Every structure is written in C-alpha cells, then in structure tokens.
C-alpha cells in the first residue's frame, strides 16, 4: 500500500514481528533505535537489555583489554575484540546457554540449579552463577532426566555470543544514549512536526518521511 505507519505499543512480539525499525523509549528518551534483529540481539543499554525479551546479565572483569579476555567467576571468556579495561556488564540470551559441555560453546561456568520447571518438550531452568541468576531452557530427553534444585552443574556458552552492554554497534546502528537530553514535549499544534521528527529518527537516511514504506514501532 505504500503507507508509512508509526505504531506505539507495549506488546514486544507485535513490535518485533511487524516493524522495520523499532524505537525503545525510556522516560521520554530514545534508548535505542534499530531493526528488530538489532534491538533483540544487540541491546545498547541495560534498560533495553532488561526490557526487550529475556536477557541474562553477568558482571565481568577485563583481564586483557587488547585481546578481549574477560573473567567471569573462575572462567575466562575470549571475546576476540578489544574491550575497555575494568569491570563490564555482559549479557546472554537464554537460548545461547547450554546445560553441560556442548560443541561450539567453549566457555564453561560453574552453577547451582535454583529452579526447575518441566513443561513437557521444554524444561525451564534457573541457575545461580556467582551473584547472578541465569534463566535458560533445554529440550526434554527421555534418556536424560532434568537436574534437581541444588545440583551443581556446568553451563556452557560461546564467548562470541556474549554482548557487552553499551558497546557501539559496528554497523553504526546504535542510538547515542544521552541521559542529559530533554524528553520530547507535547505542544499544541506540534503533532505533525513531532511525527516527522520521530520518523526521521527511525530512518535518518530518508529526509522525506513520506517516501518511506514500512512500519516503525515505539516501545514506551
């Protein structure tokens, strides 16, 4: 139809499935603007990481900034890229965590099972790793009963899949996070200009918002 649409919603599945670009709002400020893939897989701030989908956060310490080595508990994760020195916050999606050693997931963390929910084909688990609690799922197998609460386990993940919260996206997709910026104010008669301003924020390459064909969603 060639209709430009801005859709404001609290439903994350709607936003991710319908939109070409998504803006995640936090207190009147755009925390991140990007495609649904970028918003889900590369959250730019801690708020976006916690708000969109389920994301586990881990605190780490950079031991080799040049090579990207990070200590998480007793394990060393090799992120394979330069990192700022000091403490950093890492994030990982539940589907990227495995129970026990697995091919392609070279980083092993010691954990203690805190909760087990048997849902049939899927087993939903929560495990304590240091001060953090990680949520993840595993598939049911008749030959492998799920662990019980209190069991000591190894959790596996691929260091390349770890996200560094606040890291600038290599493709320039991250919205500059400025907590000193003023939130957008609603003024009488300013709706048309405000919509054009927001649409240009969604797709800055398009100077004429009428030329854009797609859907933009806002998660307030």
Secondary structure, 3 states (H helix, E strand, C coil): CCCEEEEEECCHHHHHHHCCEEEEEECCEEEEEECHHHHHHCCCCHHHHHHCCCEEEEEEEEEECCCCEEEECCEEEECCCCCCCEEEEEEEEHHHCEECCECCECEEEEEEEEEEEECCCEEEEEEEECCEEEEEEEECECCECCCCCCCEEEEEECHHHCEECCCCCCCCCCCCCCCCCCCCCCCCCCHHHHHHHHHHHHCCCCCCHHHCCEEEEEEC
